[in-house]
Amino acid sequence: MQFADNSRIGRPFAKDPAVVRFAGSYWLYYSLPSYGDERAGNGWAIGIARSDDLDTWHKIGELSPAAPYEHRGFCAPGAIVLADQVHLFYQTYGNGPKDAICHAVSDDGVNFARNPTNPIFAPAGAWTVGRAIDADVIIHEGRLLLYFATRDPAMRVQMLGVAAAPLDSGFGRDAWSQLCDAPILEPELPWEQECIEAPAVCKRDSVFFIFYGGAYNNKPQQIGCATSADGVRWQRLSDMPFLPNGAPGTWNSSESGHPFVFVDDDGATSLFFQGNNDMGKTWYLSRRRIGWQDNRPYLMEE
């Protein structure tokens, strides 16, 4: 699978995938770049595509700015289906340390009503500059856990945090409780450089797994994996990337990054991610199937 969208800048460009099964189809939400001109409301936005098989995708729409906090752009969606509605958790864009997580909900997968308290979450504490991006969510013990990336007060190092809200809360700003007063995962390994971002979480039996992007875009970013018993304290599965960037000459030689883990109704697991081979002039979305052995993930043969 390789999917991209050339509708905005005339070349293939789609980033930050999030996938759900909804209304009998698979739905892909992804980041679209600004048009590159001076039109009003021109900023990053969210594209929508649909598929019957997870491999062939057809664009069906976009989310356009609908509120002042989206005027400079919004992107990097996380998606989940709750009570027959699609919930998006996405970030504002272009506000530096003030970027934060927003929430919207849809009955049809295309038209989204924004949460009236948006932005709904930004972290607090001396360890963080207060920025929140790259949302992902998962249900756990009657709550929705919200994973996010943030930066240190110097805006240099990217790292992960987590918050929670009751499932029946509506996910407004006052519903969230921050579950950490320090990073739950921060760069430590040479290949992670100064960045861990794009948390992508799933749970098998009672064990959490988080796939994450290590290093900033095209440094190269590669995908790591860690595990947890409680969703807050994490231990890496390996010192090496779970999914590295491609060899020279391959489509993802510049990066394999920004993962999203999708678990289908039958338990089949796919790792969606972004990549390119031209240092970010283009971006494609792809997926690899994940198998499980002794409750540890591995990449299946293509």
BELCOR-V460808 format. One record per residue. RES is the residue in one small letter. BURIAL is b if it has 24 or more other C-alpha atoms within 12 Angstrom, else e. Layout:
res | burial
RES | BURIAL
RES | BURIAL
This chain:
res | burial
m | e
q | b
f | b
a | b
d | b
n | e
s | e
r | b
i | e
g | e
r | e
p | b
f | b
a | b
k | b
d | b
p | b
a | b
v | b
v | b
r | b
f | b
a | e
g | e
s | e
y | b
w | b
l | b
y | b
y | b
s | b
l | b
p | b
s | b
y | e
g | e
d | e
e | e
r | e
a | e
g | e
n | e
g | b
w | b
a | b
i | b
g | b
i | b
a | b
r | b
s | b
d | e
d | e
l | b
d | e
t | e
w | b
h | e
k | b
i | e
g | b
e | b
l | b
s | b
p | b
a | e
a | e
p | e
y | b
e | b
h | e
r | b
g | b
f | b
c | b
a | b
p | b
g | b
a | b
i | b
v | b
l | e
a | e
d | e
q | e
v | b
h | b
l | b
f | b
y | b
q | b
t | b
y | b
g | b
n | e
g | e
p | b
k | b
d | b
a | b
i | b
c | b
h | b
a | b
v | b
s | b
d | e
d | e
g | b
v | b
n | e
f | b
a | b
r | b
n | b
p | e
t | e
n | b
p | b
i | b
f | b
a | b
p | b
a | b
g | e
a | e
w | b
t | b
v | b
g | b
r | b
a | b
i | b
d | b
a | b
d | b
v | b
i | b
i | b
h | b
e | e
g | e
r | e
l | b
l | b
l | b
y | b
f | b
a | b
t | b
r | b
d | b
p | e
a | e
m | e
r | e
v | b
q | b
m | b
l | b
g | b
v | b
a | b
a | b
a | b
p | e
l | e
d | e
s | e
g | b
f | b
g | b
r | b
d | e
a | e
w | b
s | b
q | b
l | b
c | b
d | e
a | b
p | b
i | b
l | b
e | b
p | b
e | e
l | e
p | e
w | b
e | b
q | b
e | b
c | b
i | b
e | b
a | b
p | b
a | b
v | b
c | b
k | b
r | b
d | e
s | e
v | b
f | b
f | b
i | b
f | b
y | b
g | b
g | b
a | b
y | b
n | b
n | b
k | b
p | b
q | b
q | b
i | b
g | b
c | b
a | b
t | b
s | b
a | e
d | e
g | b
v | b
r | b
w | b
q | b
r | b
l | e
s | e
d | e
m | e
p | b
f | b
l | b
p | b
n | b
g | b
a | e
p | e
g | e
t | e
w | b
n | b
s | b
s | b
e | b
s | b
g | b
h | b
p | b
f | b
v | b
f | b
v | b
d | e
d | e
d | e
g | e
a | e
t | b
s | b
l | b
f | b
f | b
q | b
g | b
n | b
n | b
d | e
m | e
g | b
k | e
t | b
w | b
y | b
l | b
s | b
r | b
r | b
r | b
i | b
g | e
w | e
q | e
d | e
n | e
r | e
p | b
y | b
l | e
m | e
e | e
e | e
